[in-house]
Structure formats: structure tokens, C-alpha cells
Amino acid sequence: MSSTSIDKHGSAMSHSIAKNAAKEDEQFNKEAHEESSISGELDSVSVRVSYDSTHRQLRPRHIQLIGIGGTIGTALYVSIGQGLLNGGPGSLFLAFTIWCTFILAVTNCMAEMVTYLPISSPFIRFAGRYVDEAFGVATGYNFFIFEAILVPFEVVACNLIIHYWSDVVPAGGMIAVVLVLYAIINLFAVKWYGESEFWLALGKVVLIVGLIIFTFITMLGGNPLHDRFGFRYWEDPGAFAELDGYTGSLGIFLGFLQCLIQAAFTIAGPDYVSMAAGEAMNPRSTLPKAYNGVFYRLTAFFVLGSLAVGILVPYNDADLISAYSSDLPGAAASPYVVAMDRLKISILPHIVNAMVLFSAFSAGNSYVYCASRSLFGLALEGKAPKFLTKCNKQGVPIYCVGVVLAIALLAFLQVSDNAGVVLSWFINLITASQLINFSVISFTFIKWKKACDAQGFDRNLLPHKSFWQPFSAYYALSGCFVMTFVQGYSVFVNGNWDVTTFLFSYSMVGVFPAIFVGWKTLKGTKWLKPEEVNLRPSEVQEIEEYTRDYVEKPPKTRVHGWVGKLFSA
């Protein structure tokens, strides 16, 4: 295979590609094109390429906000209070800060690979192309399960938040309304999803920035009580709490560990940007900025958010403890709402609750999108039924969206008495899935870099080259892999053994290798050597042609332009 340019200026890049791998990839792309061809004309920027049938309709501002909005759900506003109860403000802040360094490392790995080859479900398909086909299958189903199960969580959260005001609307009716709205947004056109997520995610950003400013003002005495409390609660009752049932250094350490586990569940980001890569306009320009922006902004939001919570409320607050005594704590469990009640602020809690409602709705909307695209990516490569590759004229994989919405019907479990127990099992399930996903991304990058080195592939000419490699990848892999096994440790201690909890905490740890071994045995797949990896499949040529021919479209309105510039800075 001859050397070709990887950017619009035509820089040469020479490398060797294994002949068999190239032949297999060419055949794959031919089949994928045949399976995914659809009718319909596209405009100059909504280009359909041969490797899938989605359309590039997501603008840079959409990508920036999708990356931020997909990770900010109720966990940052409500569930974070559980971490405060378990470990205290010091442990919570330290845990969130440490885990952000692992997210930086994962983002660093993903950015280089996806900006080079921005296709649908990229990191899932990279796992199959750079490591082993069976590895990619296991990765795809792991991520699909993770995203699909998150949808009913956010649907239930929407219902609980609404019930902060009134119980007039029955739970089943509210859940049905939310699911119908998700269907409308996700089934018609990707630009509908992008536009809705743009404004919803912008609201999330405004909310968390507002709450951080609120914390700063009130801690300095700007509250109805004129109480200049500062860091009072870090001294009394203290910065570090002992986990319930334990004392001394062990109790403090376990409290910190619970906060770290919560941070591992709460903080994400790069995977949401990646899932939109196949539908992003001018991805080689847009995605590097999006990855950089997502990490730094999410770090600020989560780190400062965890600090703010510890400033506003003591970990032994009676109202906070009472709110979390319920199996399904609602908006009243938000440390921010508790703090506003403590400070006798009457109207602001309702405003915050409304914003949190939009935040939960937006998160669920993102999960529907990402889960459907991960299933679509599996179908494109023949790892899921072929009918799932069908898209409508707007480029939406309608059957994939339908499958995700069907799984979202699990939200109706809330109408039963055991909803809290059932949903807590799924929390354990998806926490392990997310950690496995991050481990896979890190390992895939290690294999990618080894292939680049073995084939003389100059990474300096890539659209985006990650830094501190491969150390960054090994750092991410080690942290995420260890936490995969640590996250369910509580079932083994202090008489907490429960078979069901254990199975949900570690089922994906067993399911992932089972899928890998099963597919490998069934299909006889090969663990790829560095020199066998195809680093220049035909999609690369297509994305280069698209980049050269791309013409930037002006923003629809001045507001869109201002926001786009703000989040591209």
C-alpha cells in the first residue's frame, strides 16, 4: 500500500502494511457498504461515506456540548451526597481529584486513535482491528450493556425529581412521557439529537457553574443568615469520616475508598465524544478540540463540585442522612438543596430542582444515543443481527434505537415495591462495565502504538498526537483494571455477603472474558501481531478526501456562533 497524506496539506507518511490484513479490511468495507447503503440525498456537509450510513450533521458546538452533557447527570448534583456521608469532604475531594487523572490518561489514549479514524463506534471497532476480533465483540457488548442500563436510571431520576414538587402524576405515566420524548428526539434525525443535547447540556454547564458561584458567595456570608461559615465543616465534624461500621484509620481509608468508587462511576467523558465521531462535521479539526475541552471542563466541574459539596454541608447533617435512608433518594437528597434549606433560602431550591430535572433528561438522552450507536457499530461489523444496520433517510439506525428504548422499559420497575433493590443491583453492574471499558481503551492504545512502531508509522504526522505515551496508557490501564475488582469489595466484608449483590458487582468481569473466549472459539479469530495490524484501511482515504473537500458552514444564528466560539476556546 503506497504512502498517502493524512492531512489536507498532503504530508507524506510511509509505512508497511501486512498484505493479508489489507485484503481482509478491503473485503470488510465492501460488505459494510452493501449492508448499510440507504437512499436519500445529503447536503454539502452532511456526507455519507461508504463504511456506514449515518450522516455527518453534528457541528463542533454539538460535539463540545455532547461530551460535557453526557457525563453530567444526577450523580454530580444528587448522588454525590452519598460520597460525602461515606468519607467526608476531604476524602470526597481527594478521590474525585485522583480519579480525574485516570480520566485524563484515558482521554489521552482515545483522542489520538479517534481523530485519525473518526468512524461510528470507534473504540469498539478499534479493539477488534488492533487487538483481536473477539476482543472487539466483547468490548462492544460490554459498552452497549453499560449505556443501555443507564437509560432507565435517568428516566427514574426524572420521575423522582418531579415528585419533589408533587405526587399527582403517577410514576408510570411520567416514565412513559420521558421515554416517548427520547423516542421522538432520537428516531427522526441526528441533528435533532445534536440540537436538543446542545441546549440541554448548556443548561447543565450553567447550573454547575452557578452552584460553584453560589458556594463561594454563601461561604463568605452572602446568605440570609449572614453566616460566614467558610471551611467550618472541614474542622467540625472534620475533613475525613469513618465509614459506617468501622473506626480509626481503617474506617477513614474505607470511607475514602467508597468515595473513589463513586468517582469511578460518576466521572466519564471521552467515550461520549468518541461515539459521535462518525457523525461529526470536519472531525479531524473538531475532535481534538473537543477532547481537550471535555477533559479540562469536566475536571473543573467534578473537582470543584466535590469541593463545593464538602463546604456547604457537614457529613453528619441529619437532613442529608434522612434523605439517603430511602432506597430511591430524590432531589431532596441533593447536598445543594439541603444547604439551601439550612440557609433558609426559599426559592432557589426549586430553580435548582428544575435544572437538575433537565440535567437528568439530557443524560438519559445521551445514553440512548451512545447505546444505539454502539449496537450499530457491532452490526456493521457482523457482530450483531444485520437488520440493525438499517438507517432511515435521516441517517438514524432506527432498529438500534428501538432496542435501547425497549431496554429502557426497565424504568417501570419503579412502580414496584422492590425497585430500589433492583436498581441498586444495576448500579453495581454498570460500574464494573465502565471500568472495563476504560481498561479496554487503554489496552487498545498500547497495541495501536506497538503497531505504529513496528510498521514505521510516524505518529508525529497524525491529526492529534497524545502525550506521555505509552506511560499514560499504562497508568490508565493499571488504575481502571484494579478498580474493576475493587468496586464491589464491600460484599466481602463485615458480614455483607449477598449472592445477588456479588453477581451484579462482578458479572461483567466474568461475562467479558466469556464473550471473548466464546467468539474466539466459534470464529477462530487471531490475536494480531503489531506488524499484522492494518493502519490504513480504506476509511482513512475517505476521511482525508472529506477533510480536503469540507467547506465550513456559518452558524445558524449569532447565539450559536458565540456559544461555539466559547466552547472551542
Backbone torsions as a table, in degrees:
resi	resn	phi	psi	omega
1	MET	NA	129.7	-174.8
2	SER	-77.6	161.8	178.3
3	SER	-74.8	139.3	175.8
4	THR	-136.4	170.7	-178.4
5	SER	-78.2	153.4	173.1
6	ILE	-111.1	-0.7	175.3
7	ASP	-136.7	176.1	-172.5
8	LYS	-72.4	-12.8	178.5
9	HIS	-89.6	-5.3	174.2
10	GLY	78.4	35.9	176.9
11	SER	-67.3	135.8	-176.1
12	ALA	-81.7	143.8	177.1
13	MET	-139.8	116.1	-178.8
14	SER	-104.5	139.0	179.1
15	HIS	-166.3	164.1	179.1
16	SER	-105.3	140.7	179.6
17	ILE	-125.4	135.2	179.5
18	ALA	-63.4	133.5	-174.1
19	LYS	-63.2	-42.2	-177.6
20	ASN	-65.6	-41.4	-180.0
21	ALA	-62.9	-39.8	179.9
22	ALA	-64.8	-41.4	-179.6
23	LYS	-63.9	-42.6	179.7
24	GLU	-64.4	-41.4	-178.3
25	ASP	-66.5	-38.0	178.1
26	GLU	-61.9	-42.9	178.7
27	GLN	-64.7	-40.5	179.3
28	PHE	-59.7	-46.0	-177.7
29	ASN	-66.3	-34.8	177.1
30	LYS	-62.8	-45.4	-179.8
31	GLU	-66.7	-42.5	-178.8
32	ALA	-62.0	-37.1	178.9
33	HIS	-65.9	-42.5	-179.7
34	GLU	-63.6	-36.2	-176.8
35	GLU	-75.6	-30.4	-168.9
36	SER	-109.6	6.3	-179.1
37	SER	-65.6	137.2	177.6
38	ILE	-138.3	163.0	177.9
39	SER	-87.9	166.6	178.5
40	GLY	120.8	139.5	179.4
41	GLU	-95.4	148.3	-179.1
42	LEU	-118.1	152.7	176.7
43	ASP	-78.9	-175.6	-169.9
44	SER	-65.5	-23.3	179.8
45	VAL	-109.4	-11.9	178.1
46	SER	-95.6	74.5	-171.3
47	VAL	-90.8	133.6	173.4
48	ARG	-98.2	131.0	179.8
49	VAL	-109.4	169.7	-167.6
50	SER	-77.7	-14.2	-174.4
51	TYR	-89.7	-9.7	168.3
52	ASP	-161.0	179.7	-173.7
53	SER	-119.0	20.4	171.0
54	THR	-80.6	165.3	-175.9
55	HIS	-113.9	145.5	178.2
56	ARG	-85.8	89.0	-177.3
57	GLN	-121.5	-0.4	-178.7
58	LEU	-89.8	118.0	-179.8
59	ARG	-77.5	167.4	178.9
60	PRO	-54.3	-40.2	-179.6
61	ARG	-65.7	-34.0	176.2
62	HIS	-63.0	-47.7	-177.3
63	ILE	-61.3	-43.9	-179.9
64	GLN	-59.0	-46.9	-176.0
65	LEU	-76.8	-31.3	176.1
66	ILE	-62.4	-42.7	-180.0
67	GLY	-62.9	-36.0	179.0
68	ILE	-80.7	-46.3	-174.7
69	GLY	-66.4	-33.2	-177.2
70	GLY	-66.1	-21.5	-176.2
71	THR	-101.4	-13.7	-178.0
72	ILE	-101.2	101.4	177.0
73	GLY	-123.0	-149.7	-178.4
74	THR	-69.7	-18.7	-177.3
75	ALA	-60.3	-38.3	-177.3
76	LEU	-75.2	-25.7	-176.1
77	TYR	-102.7	-30.5	-173.7
78	VAL	-117.5	-61.5	-173.3
79	SER	-62.7	-22.7	-179.5
80	ILE	-60.5	-21.6	177.8
81	GLY	-63.5	-30.1	177.9
82	GLN	-64.5	-37.6	176.8
83	GLY	-64.2	-38.2	177.3
84	LEU	-62.9	-41.4	178.2
85	LEU	-64.8	-38.7	-175.2
86	ASN	-74.8	-40.4	-171.5
87	GLY	-125.1	-11.6	-176.7
88	GLY	85.8	170.0	-174.1
89	PRO	-65.0	-36.6	-179.6
90	GLY	-65.9	-47.3	179.6
91	SER	-64.7	-39.5	-179.0
92	LEU	-63.5	-47.9	-179.3
93	PHE	-65.1	-43.4	-179.6
94	LEU	-64.2	-43.2	-178.4
95	ALA	-64.1	-45.2	-179.6
96	PHE	-66.6	-36.8	178.5
97	THR	-66.0	-44.8	-179.7
98	ILE	-63.9	-43.9	-175.9
99	TRP	-68.3	-28.1	176.7
100	CYS	-62.5	-28.7	177.8
101	THR	-68.3	-34.3	176.2
102	PHE	-69.9	-37.3	177.4
103	ILE	-65.6	-37.2	175.3
104	LEU	-59.6	-44.2	-178.6
105	ALA	-65.4	-41.3	178.4
106	VAL	-65.3	-44.3	178.1
107	THR	-59.9	-41.0	179.5
108	ASN	-58.5	-42.8	179.4
109	CYS	-68.0	-46.1	-174.1
110	MET	-68.4	-37.8	-174.3
111	ALA	-59.3	-41.9	-177.2
112	GLU	-65.1	-45.6	-176.2
113	MET	-70.8	-42.6	-174.1
114	VAL	-73.9	-37.1	179.3
115	THR	-68.0	-27.6	176.4
116	TYR	-72.9	-41.7	-177.9
117	LEU	-134.1	80.4	-176.1
118	PRO	-81.3	87.2	-179.2
119	ILE	-116.7	171.6	178.1
120	SER	-63.4	140.4	179.8
121	SER	47.5	54.1	-168.2
122	PRO	-61.3	-52.6	-173.5
123	PHE	-68.7	-23.4	175.2
124	ILE	-68.9	-45.4	-178.3
125	ARG	-74.5	-30.9	176.0
126	PHE	-63.3	-37.4	179.7
127	ALA	-59.3	-36.3	177.7
128	GLY	-77.0	-32.8	-175.6
129	ARG	-84.8	-31.1	-175.5
130	TYR	-102.1	-17.3	-176.7
131	VAL	-117.5	-70.7	-177.0
132	ASP	-166.8	139.8	179.6
133	GLU	-55.5	-41.1	180.0
134	ALA	-64.9	-34.6	177.8
135	PHE	-64.1	-39.9	177.4
136	GLY	-66.0	-38.3	178.1
137	VAL	-63.3	-47.2	179.5
138	ALA	-62.3	-40.2	178.6
139	THR	-63.0	-44.7	-178.1
140	GLY	-62.0	-46.0	-178.9
141	TYR	-72.3	-31.6	175.3
142	ASN	-62.2	-47.7	-178.4
143	PHE	-68.7	-37.8	178.7
144	PHE	-61.9	-46.0	179.0
145	ILE	-60.4	-44.6	-179.1
146	PHE	-57.9	-51.7	-176.9
147	GLU	-69.6	-40.8	-177.0
148	ALA	-65.2	-38.0	-179.3
149	ILE	-72.5	-25.3	178.4
150	LEU	-69.1	-25.8	-178.3
151	VAL	-59.9	-53.3	179.5
152	PRO	-62.1	-26.8	176.2
153	PHE	-62.0	-47.4	-178.0
154	GLU	-71.8	-30.2	175.6
155	VAL	-64.2	-45.4	177.1
156	VAL	-62.4	-39.4	178.8
157	ALA	-60.6	-41.9	177.9
158	CYS	-58.4	-43.9	-179.7
159	ASN	-64.3	-43.6	180.0
160	LEU	-64.7	-38.5	-179.1
161	ILE	-67.0	-41.0	178.1
162	ILE	-62.8	-36.4	-179.9
163	HIS	-71.6	-4.2	171.1
164	TYR	-62.1	-31.5	-179.7
165	TRP	-93.7	-44.5	-173.7
166	SER	-158.9	150.7	176.3
167	ASP	-105.8	16.7	-176.2
168	VAL	-63.3	-44.3	-179.6
169	VAL	-81.2	123.2	-179.6
170	PRO	-64.1	152.9	-177.0
171	ALA	-57.6	-44.6	-178.4
172	GLY	-60.4	-40.2	179.9
173	GLY	-65.9	-42.7	-179.7
174	MET	-67.3	-40.1	178.1
175	ILE	-61.9	-41.6	179.7
176	ALA	-62.8	-40.5	179.7
177	VAL	-61.9	-45.6	-178.7
178	VAL	-62.6	-43.2	-179.2
179	LEU	-65.0	-37.8	177.7
180	VAL	-64.6	-41.1	178.1
181	LEU	-63.3	-41.0	176.7
182	TYR	-60.7	-41.1	-179.8
183	ALA	-63.3	-44.3	-179.4
184	ILE	-62.1	-45.3	-176.5
185	ILE	-67.7	-39.0	-171.3
186	ASN	-93.5	-15.5	-174.4
187	LEU	-94.4	-16.2	-171.7
188	PHE	-94.7	-51.8	179.4
189	ALA	-160.9	145.1	-178.3
190	VAL	-63.9	-29.2	-179.9
191	LYS	-68.2	-26.4	173.4
192	TRP	-64.1	-46.2	177.4
193	TYR	-61.0	-47.7	-177.8
194	GLY	-60.5	-43.1	-178.2
195	GLU	-69.7	-43.8	179.0
196	SER	-64.1	-41.8	-178.8
197	GLU	-69.3	-31.4	177.8
198	PHE	-58.5	-50.8	-176.4
199	TRP	-75.0	-37.7	178.2
200	LEU	-65.3	-43.3	179.7
201	ALA	-67.7	-35.1	176.2
202	LEU	-61.2	-38.3	176.1
203	GLY	-63.4	-36.4	177.1
204	LYS	-63.4	-42.8	179.7
205	VAL	-62.3	-44.8	178.5
206	VAL	-60.2	-41.7	-178.8
207	LEU	-63.7	-50.6	-175.6
208	ILE	-68.6	-36.3	175.7
209	VAL	-64.4	-41.4	178.3
210	GLY	-62.9	-39.9	180.0
211	LEU	-69.3	-34.6	176.7
212	ILE	-67.0	-42.6	176.6
213	ILE	-64.4	-41.4	176.9
214	PHE	-56.8	-43.5	179.0
215	THR	-60.7	-45.8	-178.0
216	PHE	-62.8	-43.2	-177.7
217	ILE	-68.0	-48.2	-175.8
218	THR	-68.2	-35.0	-179.2
219	MET	-67.8	-21.0	178.3
220	LEU	-94.8	8.4	175.3
221	GLY	105.4	0.2	179.9
222	GLY	-82.0	67.0	-179.8
223	ASN	-148.4	162.9	-176.5
224	PRO	-57.1	-26.6	-179.9
225	LEU	-87.0	-8.5	-176.5
226	HIS	53.8	37.2	-178.8
227	ASP	-92.6	112.4	178.3
228	ARG	-88.9	80.8	-170.4
229	PHE	-87.7	-21.2	175.8
230	GLY	50.7	-126.8	179.1
231	PHE	-100.4	34.2	-176.5
232	ARG	-55.9	-42.3	-174.3
233	TYR	-74.8	-11.4	173.3
234	TRP	-76.6	-19.3	177.8
235	GLU	-99.0	-38.4	179.7
236	ASP	-139.6	109.3	14.6
237	PRO	-83.5	-6.0	177.4
238	GLY	131.4	164.8	-177.3
239	ALA	-80.5	-28.6	-174.6
240	PHE	-125.4	125.7	-179.5
241	ALA	-100.9	149.0	174.1
242	GLU	-85.6	131.4	178.7
243	LEU	-60.5	138.5	-176.5
244	ASP	-52.9	124.8	179.5
245	GLY	100.2	-5.2	-178.5
246	TYR	-132.0	155.5	-178.8
247	THR	-131.9	164.5	174.9
248	GLY	69.9	-153.9	-177.0
249	SER	-62.8	-36.2	178.8
250	LEU	-63.5	-42.9	179.6
251	GLY	-63.2	-40.0	178.6
252	ILE	-67.1	-42.9	179.7
253	PHE	-63.2	-44.0	179.9
254	LEU	-66.8	-32.7	174.7
255	GLY	-63.3	-43.4	176.3
256	PHE	-63.0	-40.7	-179.1
257	LEU	-63.1	-38.7	176.9
258	GLN	-63.4	-37.2	177.4
259	CYS	-67.3	-38.4	179.8
260	LEU	-66.4	-39.1	177.4
261	ILE	-64.0	-41.0	178.6
262	GLN	-65.3	-39.5	177.2
263	ALA	-62.2	-39.2	179.6
264	ALA	-64.4	-31.2	177.6
265	PHE	-80.1	-34.2	-170.3
266	THR	-83.5	-42.0	-169.5
267	ILE	-93.2	124.4	175.3
268	ALA	-145.0	-154.0	176.2
269	GLY	148.4	-59.9	-173.1
270	PRO	-65.6	-28.2	-178.6
271	ASP	-67.9	-31.0	-179.5
272	TYR	-72.8	-38.6	174.1
273	VAL	-62.6	-43.1	-176.5
274	SER	-63.8	-39.1	-177.9
275	MET	-66.3	-19.4	177.9
276	ALA	-93.4	1.6	-174.0
277	ALA	-61.3	-37.7	-177.6
278	GLY	-73.2	-10.0	-178.6
279	GLU	-122.8	15.1	-178.9
280	ALA	-90.4	137.4	172.4
281	MET	-72.0	139.5	176.6
282	ASN	43.1	57.1	-169.5
283	PRO	-61.8	-30.9	-177.2
284	ARG	-70.8	-18.1	174.0
285	SER	-96.3	-37.9	-174.5
286	THR	-75.8	-45.4	-170.5
287	LEU	-65.9	-42.3	178.2
288	PRO	-56.9	-41.6	177.9
289	LYS	-65.5	-38.8	-179.0
290	ALA	-65.0	-44.0	179.5
291	TYR	-62.8	-44.6	179.2
292	ASN	-63.4	-45.7	-178.3
293	GLY	-65.8	-41.4	-178.6
294	VAL	-60.8	-45.8	-177.0
295	PHE	-63.5	-51.3	-174.1
296	TYR	-67.0	-37.9	179.9
297	ARG	-73.1	-40.6	178.9
298	LEU	-66.6	-37.3	177.0
299	THR	-60.2	-45.0	178.9
300	ALA	-62.2	-44.3	-177.8
301	PHE	-65.4	-47.0	-175.0
302	PHE	-76.3	-41.4	179.6
303	VAL	-67.7	-48.8	179.1
304	LEU	-68.5	-32.8	177.3
305	GLY	-64.3	-42.8	178.2
306	SER	-66.6	-33.8	176.9
307	LEU	-68.7	-41.9	-178.1
308	ALA	-62.6	-42.2	-179.6
309	VAL	-59.1	-43.6	-179.6
310	GLY	-69.5	-22.0	177.4
311	ILE	-79.4	-39.3	-170.8
312	LEU	-78.2	-35.0	-170.7
313	VAL	-134.4	134.4	173.3
314	PRO	-73.4	150.0	-175.8
315	TYR	-69.9	-12.1	178.4
316	ASN	-105.1	20.8	-179.7
317	ASP	-62.4	129.8	-175.3
318	ALA	-65.4	-40.3	-179.4
319	ASP	-66.3	-38.7	179.6
320	LEU	-66.7	-43.2	178.8
321	ILE	-62.6	-42.2	-179.7
322	SER	-64.9	-39.8	-179.1
323	ALA	-63.7	-35.1	-178.3
324	TYR	-88.7	0.8	175.7
325	SER	-73.8	-16.3	177.1
326	SER	-79.5	148.8	176.9
327	ASP	-63.7	-33.3	-178.7
328	LEU	-125.4	78.5	-179.6
329	PRO	-63.2	133.8	-179.7
330	GLY	-98.3	-153.0	-175.4
331	ALA	-65.0	-24.6	179.0
332	ALA	-63.9	-17.0	179.5
333	ALA	-84.3	-4.0	178.5
334	SER	-66.3	127.2	178.0
335	PRO	-58.0	-29.6	179.8
336	TYR	-69.5	-41.4	177.5
337	VAL	-66.4	-41.6	177.2
338	VAL	-60.1	-43.0	-179.9
339	ALA	-64.3	-40.9	179.8
340	MET	-65.6	-36.4	175.9
341	ASP	-67.4	-39.8	178.5
342	ARG	-62.2	-35.0	-176.6
343	LEU	-92.2	6.9	176.9
344	LYS	61.8	38.2	176.0
345	ILE	-95.8	118.5	-167.1
346	SER	-92.5	-36.6	-172.1
347	ILE	-94.3	-36.6	-174.3
348	LEU	-57.2	-37.8	178.0
349	PRO	-56.4	-35.7	179.7
350	HIS	-69.7	-38.2	177.5
351	ILE	-64.8	-45.5	178.7
352	VAL	-61.9	-41.7	-179.6
353	ASN	-62.0	-39.8	178.4
354	ALA	-64.9	-41.1	179.1
355	MET	-67.8	-37.2	177.6
356	VAL	-65.5	-34.8	176.5
357	LEU	-60.6	-47.6	177.0
358	PHE	-62.9	-34.7	179.1
359	SER	-65.0	-44.6	178.9
360	ALA	-64.9	-41.2	178.8
361	PHE	-62.6	-42.7	179.8
362	SER	-63.7	-42.0	179.8
363	ALA	-61.8	-45.6	178.2
364	GLY	-62.1	-37.4	177.0
365	ASN	-60.5	-42.8	178.4
366	SER	-65.0	-38.2	-178.8
367	TYR	-67.8	-36.4	176.0
368	VAL	-60.7	-45.2	-179.6
369	TYR	-62.3	-51.9	-175.5
370	CYS	-66.4	-39.2	179.5
371	ALA	-65.1	-42.3	-179.3
372	SER	-66.9	-37.5	-179.7
373	ARG	-73.0	-31.0	176.6
374	SER	-68.6	-40.1	176.8
375	LEU	-67.0	-37.8	177.3
376	PHE	-61.6	-42.4	178.5
377	GLY	-63.0	-39.5	176.5
378	LEU	-63.2	-42.4	-179.3
379	ALA	-66.1	-37.0	179.3
380	LEU	-59.8	-33.7	-177.7
381	GLU	-98.2	14.4	175.8
382	GLY	76.7	18.6	-178.6
383	LYS	-99.5	-1.6	175.9
384	ALA	-142.4	163.5	-177.2
385	PRO	-50.9	141.6	-175.0
386	LYS	-62.2	-31.6	-176.6
387	PHE	-62.5	-19.6	179.4
388	LEU	-72.4	-11.0	178.2
389	THR	-81.8	-9.0	-177.2
390	LYS	-70.2	130.3	175.6
391	CYS	-117.7	154.1	174.4
392	ASN	-82.8	-175.8	-174.9
393	LYS	-66.1	-19.7	178.3
394	GLN	-89.4	2.5	177.7
395	GLY	83.3	22.4	179.6
396	VAL	-99.8	125.8	176.1
397	PRO	-73.0	87.3	-167.0
398	ILE	-63.6	-38.6	-178.3
399	TYR	-71.3	-33.5	176.7
400	CYS	-64.9	-43.6	177.1
401	VAL	-62.0	-40.3	179.0
402	GLY	-61.5	-40.4	178.1
403	VAL	-62.9	-43.5	-179.5
404	VAL	-64.0	-43.3	179.1
405	LEU	-65.6	-31.3	176.2
406	ALA	-65.9	-42.4	177.2
407	ILE	-64.5	-34.0	-179.9
408	ALA	-63.1	-14.7	176.9
409	LEU	-63.3	-13.6	174.2
410	LEU	-58.4	-20.0	178.1
411	ALA	-58.5	-25.7	-179.4
412	PHE	-70.3	-5.6	173.2
413	LEU	-60.1	-21.8	-177.5
414	GLN	-63.9	-23.4	-178.5
415	VAL	-75.9	-7.3	178.3
416	SER	-96.7	164.4	-178.5
417	ASP	-70.6	-24.7	-175.1
418	ASN	-98.5	18.2	-175.6
419	ALA	-59.5	-42.6	-178.0
420	GLY	-60.3	-41.3	-180.0
421	VAL	-66.3	-47.0	-178.2
422	VAL	-62.0	-45.4	-178.2
423	LEU	-67.8	-31.9	176.4
424	SER	-65.3	-32.8	176.0
425	TRP	-63.1	-43.1	-179.3
426	PHE	-68.0	-29.4	174.9
427	ILE	-59.1	-46.0	178.6
428	ASN	-61.9	-38.8	-178.8
429	LEU	-63.0	-48.5	-174.4
430	ILE	-78.2	-23.6	175.0
431	THR	-63.0	-46.4	177.9
432	ALA	-63.7	-39.2	-179.6
433	SER	-61.9	-42.4	-179.9
434	GLN	-64.8	-40.7	180.0
435	LEU	-67.6	-37.8	175.5
436	ILE	-63.7	-40.9	179.9
437	ASN	-60.2	-45.8	178.9
438	PHE	-65.4	-36.7	177.6
439	SER	-63.8	-41.5	179.8
440	VAL	-62.4	-45.0	-179.7
441	ILE	-59.2	-44.3	-179.2
442	SER	-64.8	-44.2	-179.5
443	PHE	-66.9	-39.1	178.4
444	THR	-61.6	-39.3	178.2
445	PHE	-64.4	-39.6	178.6
446	ILE	-57.9	-44.3	178.2
447	LYS	-67.3	-37.9	177.3
448	TRP	-60.8	-47.0	-178.4
449	LYS	-65.8	-38.3	177.5
450	LYS	-63.1	-38.2	177.9
451	ALA	-66.4	-41.8	177.8
452	CYS	-60.8	-44.1	-179.8
453	ASP	-65.3	-42.3	-176.4
454	ALA	-68.1	-31.0	-175.4
455	GLN	-101.4	6.0	-179.9
456	GLY	66.6	30.4	-178.2
457	PHE	-82.6	113.2	-173.1
458	ASP	-76.7	104.7	-179.2
459	ARG	-71.1	-16.3	178.1
460	ASN	-66.7	-19.8	-179.7
461	LEU	-95.0	4.1	179.0
462	LEU	-71.1	156.0	176.7
463	PRO	-58.1	-30.6	177.9
464	HIS	-149.7	122.5	178.4
465	LYS	-107.8	124.5	-179.7
466	SER	-73.6	157.7	-175.3
467	PHE	-102.2	162.2	174.1
468	TRP	52.3	48.8	-179.9
469	GLN	-108.8	146.5	7.4
470	PRO	-91.0	9.7	-176.3
471	PHE	-61.9	-37.9	178.2
472	SER	-60.7	-41.9	-179.6
473	ALA	-66.5	-41.8	179.2
474	TYR	-67.8	-35.3	176.7
475	TYR	-63.0	-47.4	179.2
476	ALA	-63.6	-43.7	-178.0
477	LEU	-62.6	-45.7	-177.3
478	SER	-64.5	-45.4	-178.9
479	GLY	-65.3	-46.8	-177.5
480	CYS	-69.4	-37.5	-179.5
481	PHE	-66.3	-43.7	179.2
482	VAL	-64.1	-43.7	-178.4
483	MET	-66.6	-24.4	176.5
484	THR	-58.3	-36.3	-178.8
485	PHE	-91.5	-24.9	-177.3
486	VAL	-79.9	-30.4	-169.8
487	GLN	-57.4	-23.5	179.7
488	GLY	-110.4	22.8	-172.5
489	TYR	-61.2	-30.1	-172.5
490	SER	-61.1	-22.2	-179.2
491	VAL	-69.6	-16.3	-176.6
492	PHE	-95.8	-8.6	-171.3
493	VAL	-118.5	157.0	170.3
494	ASN	54.3	36.4	177.1
495	GLY	68.3	24.6	-178.2
496	ASN	-91.5	9.0	-174.6
497	TRP	-59.5	128.8	176.9
498	ASP	-148.1	123.9	-174.1
499	VAL	-60.9	-43.8	-177.2
500	THR	-64.9	-44.8	178.7
501	THR	-62.3	-41.1	178.2
502	PHE	-61.3	-44.1	-178.0
503	LEU	-63.9	-41.7	179.7
504	PHE	-73.7	-28.5	178.6
505	SER	-72.0	-33.6	-172.6
506	TYR	-124.3	9.8	-178.5
507	SER	-62.9	-41.7	-179.5
508	MET	-69.0	-25.9	175.5
509	VAL	-64.4	-29.4	176.3
510	GLY	-91.9	-34.5	-177.9
511	VAL	-67.4	-41.7	-177.7
512	PHE	-57.3	-55.6	178.4
513	PRO	-65.5	-28.7	178.8
514	ALA	-65.2	-43.4	176.8
515	ILE	-63.5	-42.7	-179.3
516	PHE	-59.9	-51.7	-178.2
517	VAL	-66.2	-40.6	-178.9
518	GLY	-62.7	-46.7	-179.4
519	TRP	-68.1	-38.7	-179.3
520	LYS	-64.4	-39.8	179.1
521	THR	-69.8	-41.5	-176.9
522	LEU	-69.4	-42.9	-173.9
523	LYS	-101.0	-11.5	-178.7
524	GLY	64.4	40.5	-177.3
525	THR	-70.1	163.0	-174.3
526	LYS	-115.5	134.3	172.8
527	TRP	-74.4	114.4	-169.8
528	LEU	-74.1	136.4	171.5
529	LYS	-82.3	155.9	-178.0
530	PRO	-52.5	-39.7	-177.2
531	GLU	-77.2	-9.1	-179.6
532	GLU	-94.9	-10.4	-177.7
533	VAL	-72.7	132.3	178.2
534	ASN	-85.9	104.6	-177.1
535	LEU	-87.2	-11.9	178.7
536	ARG	-131.8	69.9	174.4
537	PRO	-67.7	172.4	-175.4
538	SER	-64.2	-24.2	178.5
539	GLU	-60.5	-30.9	-179.6
540	VAL	-62.0	-45.4	178.6
541	GLN	-60.8	-40.7	-178.8
542	GLU	-67.1	-41.2	-179.4
543	ILE	-70.3	-30.5	176.5
544	GLU	-67.8	-41.4	177.2
545	GLU	-65.0	-41.6	177.7
546	TYR	-60.8	-43.2	-178.8
547	THR	-64.5	-41.5	179.8
548	ARG	-65.5	-36.6	-175.8
549	ASP	-89.3	-6.8	-173.7
550	TYR	-66.7	134.3	176.2
551	VAL	-119.6	122.0	-176.8
552	GLU	-66.1	133.3	175.7
553	LYS	-97.0	140.6	178.5
554	PRO	-67.7	154.1	178.3
555	PRO	-63.1	153.1	-177.3
556	LYS	-62.6	-42.6	-179.1
557	THR	-136.9	170.2	177.5
558	ARG	-64.3	-36.5	179.3
559	VAL	-61.0	-45.8	177.6
560	HIS	-59.1	-41.6	-179.5
561	GLY	-64.8	-43.5	179.4
562	TRP	-63.1	-46.5	-179.4
563	VAL	-64.4	-40.7	178.5
564	GLY	-59.3	-44.0	178.7
565	LYS	-65.9	-38.5	-179.6
566	LEU	-60.9	-44.7	-175.9
567	PHE	-88.7	-1.5	173.9
568	SER	-98.8	-6.0	-177.5
569	ALA	-71.7	NA	NA
